[in-house]
Amino acid sequence: MTPENKIICGDCLEVMKDWPNGCVDLVLTDPPYFLPVQHYQTRRQFQRSFSDLGILEHFFRNFFSLISRILNPKGYMYIFCDGQSYPLFYYHSYLISKAVRPLIWNKQTSINGYGWRHQHELILFAEMPEITPIKTGDGDILNCRAVPIDKRRHPAEKPLNLIGKILQKHTTDLILDPFCGSGTTCVAAKMLGRRYIGIDISSEYCKIAEERLEAVETGVPFKEHRKGQMALFEVTK
């Protein structure tokens, strides 16, 4: 039986392996990803190789295979990534979906550095084979400032405003974030009256997520912007 309205601490592959087929309506998540490393050994330099991605590729092959089973054929998938991880995520998403396209999250302010300074992230958007097209009326560039680094409770914390606006485009019910971190996806889902499941391997981040959800549950004013978040999105049910 599928759990709901819970934060689960554990490896998402282990947690989800016994869930029934088609039990989740929408996946919105920001999984861990990394670049091939540069190897050095004494005076000899070893070039980067795609073989360095072997463990990552193996994990996500299993991950997308599992998601393809538990995600409703009428469901949707949003996966945060970057230009290096997008090809890997695209490949596995393409095999299980009707259509895949990138959305651009424009953070509006670039980070320090030289040359082309980083100012955006990609969001892979995939539609499952039996979806009913949604009429968003919006372009594929989402403008929203990032959570200030010194205010984050997770190194990759996403703005509640951004996540809330994405979820508002859908009427889907059960929302899954298998790499939930500090729980932003689950908080947005709860504020919209949706069911949710959050999974994270870190007990510390699970505790933070539960505290944020408890604030929504008890009705205690939880001003995200006081903790460095963007202003709350407007809830329309």
Secondary structure, DSSP 8 states (H G I E B T S, - for coil): ----SEEEES-HHHHHTTS-TT-EEEEEE---------EEETTEEE---GGGGHHHHHHHHHHHHHHHHHEEEEEEEEEEE-TTTHHHHHHHHHTT-SEEEEEEEE-SS--S-SSS---EEEEEEEE-TT---------SEEE-----GGG-SSTT---HHHHHHHHTT-----EEETT-TT-HHHHHHHHTT--EEEEES-HHHHHHHHHHHHHHHHT----GGGGT---------
